[in-house]
Amino acid sequence: MPSLCWKHHTLIQALMSRGPLNEQDFHSIFTGVTGKNPGTHQQLFNDYLLKINKELSFVQMELRACRNQYDGSVFYGVVNNVADEQSKLGTRYTVPQIAFYKGIIEAIAHDALSNGCISNIDALNIRLENQVPTGAGSHSQAPSSHVPPAFKNFSMSQKEKTLEELVRDQWLCLTPDGNIGLGLRSFLDLRSWFRGNDIPACEVCNEAGVKADPCQNEGCTVRIHHYCLKRKFSRTKGEKVCPGCSTPWPLPAFKTEAVEEEEADANGTTQSQPPLGPSSRKRTRTSRGGDSGTLNISSQPPVPTSDVKRATRSSARLR
């Protein structure tokens, strides 16, 4: 297999040194190193990404595109595809901080209303002892005798500092109304974790509906992202109903121009997606350890508290 040239290296290094980049910035870098615009040379862009991912697969990493579910924007990043002990050696996050992050992610992902966020107070009140696996599963509260001292002594001020660090490093974000939501890196890294934890998928794009509009019927689990609603219902004549239970689906008024522009963006994104990983329709495929390896939030036995400097290659390389 031919080795990557300096142009491929530049694209990889740009993402690993700067962290996730929005579509416009990544396209600008691609244009700068190749002299070609992805908008008019889509096949060339796809070929570059496919070749990069063939090489990255040997180190179990992937250059991936994903959407920010809060605004529908597309961004790119390099992620680690597995969760293993070796992948946790490159971060400054401690074991209690990782457990705190996991608790926040679970609270956001399992929100029945799909708000995609929790309040700052709810985040600070996350109990770390609930993250200690027991015989009944990782969601069960462990007996106090089994809770590591580092978890018990994780103070409120430490939680506040950890929240600030997670937001700064793009694992979490602050929503416009001041709540805590998922950051860009979480959307990139946790794709397999969402699927493995039965987070309902968007009916349109089949990605996890973390921030999505739920069906009005409480017995129905259908969720649709706001940006997917425009593509699905804006040009549909007649009554707009849930595709799962046919309950009427209330919609805001869509502007035709905005819809056409969004559909064009979506089509362009779809064309650039295939080389970036598994098809969104193939939900049964999972990585050997899951994409959650970055902060080790999969349901694994807790790391001994003496090993406080743990996490993953991707968190170290993406920083």
N, C-alpha and C positions, 0 to 999 in steps of 0.2 A: 504494500500500500504506500503510495507517495506520501512523503512527509509534508507537514503544513509549511506554508511559506510565511514570510514576515507579515503579510497582510492578515492572515489568519491569527497569528500570534498577537498582533495589535488589537484585534477585536476581542480576543480572550482577555488580554491584559487590561483593556479598558474596563471591562465588566468586573474583573476580580479586584482591581485597585480602587475603583470608584463605587462599587456596589451596583444595585439595580439601576438601570437607566431607562427613561421613558423612550417611547418609540421614536420620537423626533430626534432626540439626542443620539440614539444608537444608529439611526439611519444617517445622521450627519457624519458620524465617525466612519461608517461604511463608505459613504461618498468620498470622504477625505482620503481614505487609503486605497480605494479602487478606482476613483474617478467616475463611478457609475451611480446613478440614483436608483435606489430600490424600487421607487414608484414606477419607473420605466424599464427597469431591468430586474423584474421580480424573480425570474428563473435563476439568474446569476446569484441573487441574494440567497435564494433557497439552497442553491448548490454549495455556497460558502458555509452556511449553517449546517448542512448535512455532513459535509466533510469534517467540520470541527467536531461534531458530535460523534462521528465514527472514531475519531482519535481520543476524545474525552471518555468514551465508553471503557477504555482500557484501565482508567483510574476511577471508574464508577462515578463519573461526574457528567453533567449535562448542561448545555446552554439552552435555556428555556424561555419561552414567552408566556406571559400570563396577564390577566386583567386585574386592575384595582377595582374591587367590587363596589367601592364607594362612589366612583365617578366614571367607571367604564373605560378608563385609559389603559393602553397596552404598555407593558414595560418588559425588559429583558434582563436576565441574570444568569450566573453560573451557580449551579447547586450540586450538592452531594446527594447521590441516589440511595445510599444505604446508611443504616444506623449500626455502628459497631464501636467497640472499645477504642480502636485505633483512630476513628474519626472524631473523637472527643478531646483530643490532646491540644487543640490549637486555640482555645478561647480563654478569656479571663473570667467568664461567668462561673460562679461557684455552684455546687450541687443544690443548696437551698434556693438560689436565684433561678435555676433551671426548673425546679419544682414549682416555684411561684409562677413562672411564665406558663408552665403546663396547666396550672389551675385556672389562670386567666383565659387561656385558649379554650379550655373545655367549657368554661362558663359562657363564653361568646358563641362558640360553635353549637352548643346544645340549647340555645335560646329558642323557645318555641315560636316566638314572634319574628325571628330572623332579623332582628335589629342590627346585628353585626357589631354590637358594642355593649359595654357595661359601664356603670357609673364609676367614678374614681373611688368612691366610698366602698362599693361592692368589690372592686379590685383589691383594695387594701385589706378587706376583711376575708380574703381567700385564706383558707386554713391549710397550711403545708402538711399537716399530719394526714390529711385526706389523700395526699399524693404518695403515701407509703403503701406499696402493694401488700395485700394480705391474702389469705387462702381464698377469700371470696371474690377477689378481683381488685384492681387498682383504684376503683371508685369507693371502696369500703374504707371506713375510718379504722386505722390500725390502733391496737391497744397502746396506751401511753408508754408501756415498757418497750415497745418496738419502734417508737419514733426517735430518730437520731437527735442527739442534743442540739445539733446545728439547726434543725428544723424548729425545735421548741424555743430556741433563743433568737430566732429571726425576728427582730423588732419591727415596729411600725416605721421607724425612721429608715431602716434598711429596706423595707418594702418601697417606701417613697423614692429612695435613691435608685433602686432597681427599676422602678417604673420609668424614671427619667432616662436611665441608660438604655432600656429596651426601646423607648420612643426614639432616642437619638440614633440608635443603631438600626432603626427601621424594622424591628421585630413587631413593635406595636406602633400605634399612631394616636394622636389626639383628634377627635372628630370636631367639626365646627361648633357643636354644642358643648364641648368640653368633656365628652366621655372618652373611654378607652376602647380603641378598635384594633383590628389587625393591621400590621405594617406590611410594606411591600415584600419583605423577605419571607414573611409568614405565608403569604399567598403563593409565592414561588416554591417554597420548600415543603409545604405541608399538604400537597395535593393527594398523595397516597394516604396520609394520616386521616384526612377528611373522609375519604372513601372507606377506609378501614374502620372508622368509628361511626358509620351509618349516618353521616350528615346528609339530609335530603339534597338531591341535586336539582339544579335549575332545569325545568322542563324543556327549555329551548337549547341551551348550550351544553347541558349535561355536566357542567362544573358544579362544585359544591355551592349550595345557596346559603352562604354565611350571611351576606347582606342581600336580602331578597324580599320580594313582596309575597306573603303567603296567601293561599286561597282563603276566602271569607268563610268557607265551611270548615268548622273546627275539626271535623272528622277526616278532612282531606289533607294530605301531606305535600301537595304540589306547591312548589316555590318557583318564582320567576324573577330574575334580576331586573332592575328597573330599565337598564339599557336593552335588555332582551325583550321587554314588553313592547317597546317601540317597534322593533322589527317584526314581532309576532302579530300584533293587533292593529297597528296604525293603518294598514291598507285592507284590513279584513272588513267586508261588508256585513251588515247585520249585527246581531247581538254578540258582544264579547263575553265568552264564557270560559270557565276553567276547563282545560283539556282533560282533567282527570274525573271531575264529578259534574261538570256542566253548570256549576253555580255561576251566576253573573259576576263578571270581574270588573270592578270600578276602575276607570282609567282617566288620567288627565288628558286634556286636549293636546294632540300632537300637531306640530307644524310640519307640513309636507316637506319643506326645504330641509329642516333639521333631520327628518327621518331619512331622506335620500342621502344626505351627507353621512349620517351614522351608518347606513347600510353599505355605503361605499367603503367607509373605514373598516367595517366588519369584514367585508369581502377581501380587502387587502390583507387584513390580519390573518384570515383563514388561509390565504395562499402562503403566507410565511410560516404558518404553524407546523406543517407536517414534519420538517426536519428537526423540529425542536423537541420531539418526544412522542409519546403514545397519543393516538387519536382520542379526543374527548369522548367519543362514543364507545370506546373500549374500556368500560369501567371495571372489568374484572381483572385487568392487569395490575399487578403491584410489584414494587421493587422488593428485593430480598429482605431488606430491613426497613423499607418505607422511606419516604422523603423526610420523615420527621427526625432523621439523624442529626440535623443541624444543632438542635438544642436537646436532643435525646428525650423527646416527650412521649415516645412510644411506651407501651406498658411493659417495661423491663424492670427487673429487680433494681432497687436504688443503688447508686454508686456509693461505696464507702465514703464517709464524710472526711476521711483523711485525704482523699483525692479531690481536693477542692478546685483544682484548675482543670476542668473538663469541658468539652463540648465537641465541635466538629471542624473538619477541614473547611466546610463552606463558610462557617461563621468567621473563621480566621482569614480565609482568602477573600471573602466578599467585603471585609471591613476596609 
